[in-house]
């Protein structure tokens, strides 16, 4: 959506269970559609924020096309168990780790393309 407070930038918000594959899952006893970012985002993005509590690599598996084609700045929360693998995933695609904010048990990490 657009409004006067975002200087004309178009913001689109999705409420979905996002993962590495599409399908249907049970969540709290209900069938919920599971989507990938690649399946719901069909245009270039400039910034992507990811907070999936340990599911970073699974989410990235389903966002490969979007990230490789859009080359956005990515802010992703990592935990100790996933941090190095996430960093390698981005490095393999030509991104550099720009900033890391340690938050006691997790990190907020910014990745950007090498320029």
C-alpha positions in Angstrom: 0.0 0.0 0.0 1.0 3.6 -0.3 0.4 6.4 2.1 1.7 9.9 2.8 4.1 8.8 5.5 6.3 6.5 3.3 7.3 9.1 0.7 5.6 7.3 -2.2 7.4 4.0 -1.6 5.1 1.1 -2.3 4.8 -1.3 0.6 3.2 -4.7 0.3 2.4 -6.8 3.4 1.7 -10.5 3.3 0.3 -12.6 6.1 1.5 -16.1 5.3 3.4 -19.1 6.5 6.6 -18.7 4.4 9.0 -21.6 4.0 11.2 -23.4 1.5 8.4 -25.2 -0.3 4.8 -24.7 -1.1 1.9 -26.8 0.1 -0.4 -27.1 3.1 0.6 -27.6 6.7 -1.2 -28.1 10.0 -0.8 -25.1 12.3 -2.6 -25.2 15.6 -4.9 -27.8 14.2 -5.8 -25.8 11.1 -4.7 -26.4 7.5 -2.6 -23.4 6.5 -1.2 -22.6 3.0 2.6 -22.7 3.0 4.2 -20.5 0.4 7.7 -19.5 -0.7 8.8 -15.9 -1.2 9.6 -16.9 -4.8 5.9 -17.9 -5.2 4.3 -14.8 -3.8 6.7 -12.0 -4.8 6.8 -11.4 -8.5 8.6 -8.2 -8.8 11.9 -6.6 -7.7 12.4 -5.8 -4.1 14.9 -3.3 -2.6 14.9 -4.5 1.1 14.0 -7.8 2.7 13.6 -8.4 6.4 13.7 -12.0 7.6 13.0 -13.3 11.2 12.1 -17.0 11.2 13.5 -18.2 14.5 16.0 -20.8 13.1 14.3 -21.5 9.8 16.6 -19.1 7.9 18.1 -21.7 5.5 14.7 -23.2 4.7 13.3 -19.8 3.9 16.3 -18.9 1.8 15.8 -22.1 -0.2 12.4 -20.7 -1.3 13.7 -17.2 -1.9 16.7 -17.9 -4.1 15.2 -16.5 -7.3 13.9 -13.4 -5.6 17.2 -12.6 -3.9 19.4 -13.4 -6.9 17.3 -11.3 -9.3 16.4 -8.4 -7.1 19.8 -8.2 -5.2 18.1 -6.4 -2.2 19.6 -5.3 1.0 18.7 -8.1 3.4 18.3 -7.9 7.2 18.1 -11.4 8.5 18.0 -12.6 12.1 20.3 -15.6 12.7 20.9 -17.8 15.6 24.2 -19.4 16.5 23.3 -22.7 14.8 22.5 -21.0 11.5 24.7 -17.9 11.4 27.7 -19.3 9.5 25.6 -21.3 7.0 23.5 -18.2 6.2 26.6 -16.1 5.8 28.0 -18.7 3.3 24.7 -18.8 1.4 24.9 -15.1 0.8 28.6 -15.1 0.1 28.0 -17.8 -2.6 25.6 -15.3 -4.3 28.0 -12.3 -4.3 26.7 -10.6 -1.1 28.8 -9.3 1.7 28.0 -9.1 5.4 27.7 -5.4 6.0 26.7 -5.2 9.7 26.1 -7.5 12.6 24.1 -6.5 15.7 24.5 -9.1 18.4 21.4 -9.4 20.5 22.3 -12.1 23.1 21.4 -15.4 21.5 20.7 -14.1 18.0 22.1 -11.6 15.5 20.5 -9.1 13.2 22.7 -9.3 10.1 22.7 -7.0 7.1 23.8 -8.3 3.7 24.3 -6.2 0.6 25.7 -6.8 -2.9 29.4 -6.2 -3.5 29.8 -2.9 -5.3 
